Amino acid sequence: LECDLATNLVGQPLVRQQVMKGVREFLENRNPEKPLVMSFHGSTGTGKTYVSSMLIRYLFQGGLQSPYVHQFSPIVHFPHAEQIEQYKESLKRWIQGNLTNCGRSAFLFDEMDKMHPGLIDVIIPFLGPSWVVYGTNYRKAIFIFISNAGGEQINKMTLDLWRAHKDREEISLQDLEPAISKAVFENPQSGFWKSGIINEHLIDLVVPFLPLKHHHVKQCVISELIQQGLEVRPGVVQEVADSIPYFPEEEKIFSSTGCKTVASRISFFF
């Protein structure tokens, strides 16, 4: 996993350090005090889903297809605000049932920024340090929350630091954490708004994904060409990378869509 992250995760040294440290310490502990709870934040195309699926691939046979890996999307699983009480009940039952089957299960919550506020709090009993909940030892489970919330703030801070001549590789978690917390946890539109998960400090790792620069996008293009079995031509790499929108308008430093649209754009230039 460490080698794969180092080779294939483009431009996210902070993510690599945090995730590897957190996962390694958690897995080496035979009796963890609580499940591992990580929250990934950043704008589109910066690698949040990529990292979570890579993690799952190494930790579970069958990866995302494993019967012990469960994914939730608010748009698919919890679309109607008026049915929130029903969703709470079924989510709690689902997690409880699956942890009874296998204490070493993983739960991925996608697009937390679109989750109905209050819904996620039903899983609080499964995230804390209690020994047993509902007759199940669940402390070896892994929970990953994925969210675009905080992405704007991360982008703004990265840009401000760039303007202050600070390289994005020098950015630390301490630089970003206050801004992410404010954007994610104090926003009435966020699934974490007024959540007990935040108030009780149940998230172990808040992982920021930084916006990607032009040379990172080029690395993504090269990887994608190799994956598609196509010849890596410098001209094509440059053209695909140039076709992606960048911000701010003037300097065009960071990709607006990260590496999200790289795969679909390659066919236009080949």
C-alpha positions in Angstrom: 0.0 0.0 0.0 2.8 2.4 1.0 4.6 1.7 -2.3 1.4 2.1 -4.4 0.6 5.4 -2.7 4.1 6.7 -3.3 4.0 5.7 -6.9 0.5 6.4 -8.0 -1.0 9.1 -5.7 -0.1 12.3 -7.4 0.8 15.4 -5.4 -0.5 14.5 -2.0 2.4 14.0 0.4 0.3 15.0 3.4 -2.3 12.4 2.6 0.3 9.7 2.2 2.0 10.4 5.5 -1.3 10.7 7.5 -3.1 7.7 6.0 -0.1 5.4 6.2 0.7 6.4 9.8 -3.0 6.1 10.9 -3.6 2.7 9.2 -0.3 1.2 10.2 -0.8 2.1 13.9 -4.4 0.9 13.9 -3.7 -2.5 12.2 -0.6 -3.2 14.4 -2.7 -2.7 17.6 -4.3 -6.0 18.5 -6.8 -4.3 20.8 -7.6 -0.9 19.4 -9.6 1.4 21.8 -11.9 2.4 19.1 -12.5 2.0 15.3 -10.3 3.9 12.9 -12.3 7.0 11.7 -10.9 9.1 8.9 -12.5 12.1 7.1 -11.2 13.0 3.6 -11.7 16.5 2.4 -10.8 18.3 -0.8 -12.2 19.4 -4.2 -13.1 17.2 -7.1 -10.4 15.0 -8.7 -7.8 15.4 -6.0 -7.7 11.6 -5.1 -10.2 11.1 -2.2 -12.1 8.2 -3.7 -8.9 6.9 -5.3 -7.2 6.6 -1.9 -10.1 5.1 -0.2 -10.6 2.4 -2.9 -6.8 1.7 -2.8 -6.9 1.3 0.9 -9.8 -1.1 0.7 -8.1 -3.1 -2.1 -5.1 -3.8 0.1 -7.0 -4.5 3.3 -9.9 -6.7 2.0 -9.8 -9.6 -0.4 -12.1 -8.6 -3.3 -11.6 -4.9 -2.5 -14.8 -2.9 -2.8 -16.6 -6.1 -3.8 -15.8 -7.7 -0.5 -18.9 -8.6 1.6 -17.2 -6.8 4.5 -17.0 -3.5 2.7 -20.0 -1.2 2.7 -20.5 2.0 0.7 -23.1 4.6 1.3 -24.1 7.5 -1.0 -26.6 10.1 0.3 -28.1 10.5 -3.2 -28.6 6.7 -3.7 -29.3 5.5 -0.1 -30.8 8.5 1.6 -32.4 10.7 -1.0 -35.6 12.0 0.7 -35.3 14.4 3.7 -38.7 13.5 4.9 -37.7 9.8 5.5 -34.8 10.6 7.7 -36.1 8.7 10.7 -36.5 5.6 8.6 -33.0 6.0 7.2 -31.6 6.4 10.7 -33.2 3.2 11.8 -32.1 1.2 8.8 -28.5 2.6 8.8 -28.1 1.7 12.5 -29.4 -1.8 11.9 -27.3 -2.3 8.8 -24.1 -1.3 10.6 -24.9 -3.3 13.7 -25.8 -6.4 11.6 -22.6 -6.3 9.5 -20.4 -5.7 12.5 -21.9 -8.7 14.2 -21.0 -10.7 11.0 -17.4 -9.3 11.0 -15.9 -6.9 13.4 -13.2 -6.0 10.9 -15.6 -4.4 8.4 -15.2 -1.1 6.5 -17.8 1.5 6.0 -17.4 4.3 3.4 -19.6 7.3 3.4 -19.4 9.2 0.1 -20.4 12.9 -0.4 -20.8 13.7 3.2 -21.5 17.3 2.2 -24.8 16.1 0.7 -25.8 14.0 3.8 -28.9 15.2 5.7 -27.7 16.9 8.9 -28.5 14.6 11.9 -28.6 11.3 10.0 -24.9 10.4 10.6 -25.3 10.7 14.4 -27.0 7.3 14.6 -23.6 5.7 14.1 -22.0 7.5 17.0 -22.3 4.4 19.3 -20.1 2.4 16.8 -17.3 5.1 16.6 -16.4 5.6 20.2 -14.3 3.7 22.7 -17.0 1.6 24.4 -16.0 -2.1 24.7 -19.1 -3.6 23.3 -22.2 -2.1 21.7 -25.3 -4.1 21.2 -23.4 -7.3 22.1 -20.7 -6.8 19.4 -17.0 -5.9 19.7 -16.8 -3.5 16.8 -13.5 -1.7 17.6 -11.6 -3.1 14.7 -13.8 -1.5 12.1 -12.8 1.3 9.7 -15.0 4.2 8.8 -14.1 6.6 6.0 -16.0 9.8 5.3 -15.4 11.5 2.0 -16.4 15.1 1.3 -15.9 18.0 -1.1 -16.7 20.3 1.8 -13.6 22.2 2.9 -12.3 21.9 -0.7 -12.7 25.7 -1.4 -11.0 26.6 1.9 -8.1 24.2 1.2 -7.8 25.6 -2.4 -7.9 29.2 -1.1 -5.2 28.6 1.6 -3.0 26.7 -0.8 -3.3 29.7 -3.2 -2.6 32.2 -0.5 0.5 30.3 0.6 1.6 30.0 -3.1 1.3 33.8 -3.4 3.4 34.1 -0.2 6.1 32.0 -2.0 5.4 28.9 0.2 5.6 25.7 -1.8 2.6 23.4 -1.5 4.9 20.6 -0.4 5.7 22.7 2.7 2.0 23.0 3.8 1.3 21.3 7.0 -1.9 19.9 8.5 -1.8 22.6 11.1 -2.0 25.2 8.3 -5.2 23.7 7.0 -7.1 22.2 9.9 -8.8 25.3 11.3 -10.2 26.3 7.9 -11.4 22.7 7.2 -13.1 22.5 10.6 -14.9 25.8 10.1 -16.0 24.9 6.6 -17.1 21.4 7.3 -18.3 21.2 10.9 -19.9 24.6 11.3 -21.8 24.6 8.0 -25.6 24.0 8.3 -25.6 22.4 4.9 -23.0 19.8 5.9 -23.8 16.3 7.0 -21.5 16.9 10.0 -23.3 20.1 11.2 -23.8 20.1 15.0 -22.8 16.4 14.9 -21.9 14.5 18.0 -19.2 12.9 16.0 -17.4 16.2 16.0 -18.3 17.3 19.5 -17.1 14.0 21.0 -13.9 14.1 18.9 -14.5 10.7 17.3 -12.7 11.5 14.0 -9.1 10.2 14.3 -7.7 11.8 11.1 -8.9 14.8 9.1 -7.1 14.3 5.8 -6.8 17.4 3.4 -6.3 16.8 -0.3 -4.6 19.8 -1.9 -5.4 21.2 -5.4 -3.2 19.8 -8.2 -0.8 21.8 -10.3 -0.2 21.5 -14.0 2.7 19.0 -13.6 0.6 16.8 -11.4 -2.1 16.6 -14.1 0.6 15.6 -16.6 1.6 12.7 -14.3 -2.1 11.7 -14.2 -2.2 11.7 -18.0 0.9 9.6 -18.3 -0.5 7.0 -15.8 -3.8 6.9 -17.7 -2.1 6.4 -21.1 -0.1 3.5 -19.6 -3.2 2.0 -18.1 -5.1 2.3 -21.4 -2.2 0.6 -23.2 -1.5 3.7 -25.3 1.8 5.2 -26.3 3.0 8.0 -24.1 3.6 10.9 -26.5 4.8 14.1 -24.8 2.7 16.2 -27.3 -0.5 14.3 -26.2 0.4 14.6 -22.5 0.8 18.4 -22.9 -2.4 18.8 -24.9 -4.5 16.8 -22.5 -3.1 18.7 -19.5 -3.6 22.1 -21.2 -7.2 21.3 -22.1 -8.2 21.2 -18.4 -9.5 24.4 -16.7 -7.2 26.0 -14.1 -7.6 28.6 -11.4 -7.2 31.5 -10.6 -8.3 33.0 -13.9 -5.1 35.1 -14.2 -2.3 32.8 -13.2 -3.9 29.4 -13.9 -1.9 27.6 -11.2 -4.2 24.8 -10.0 -6.5 22.4 -11.8 -10.2 23.1 -11.2 -11.2 19.5 -11.7 -8.0 17.8 -10.4 -7.4 14.6 -12.5 -11.1 13.8 -12.6 -11.6 14.3 -16.4 -8.2 13.1 -17.6 -9.4 9.6 -18.6 -12.3 10.8 -20.7 -10.3 13.5 -22.4 -7.5 11.3 -23.8 -9.7 10.0 -26.6 -10.0 13.5 -28.0 -6.3 13.8 -28.5 -5.4 10.3 -29.7 
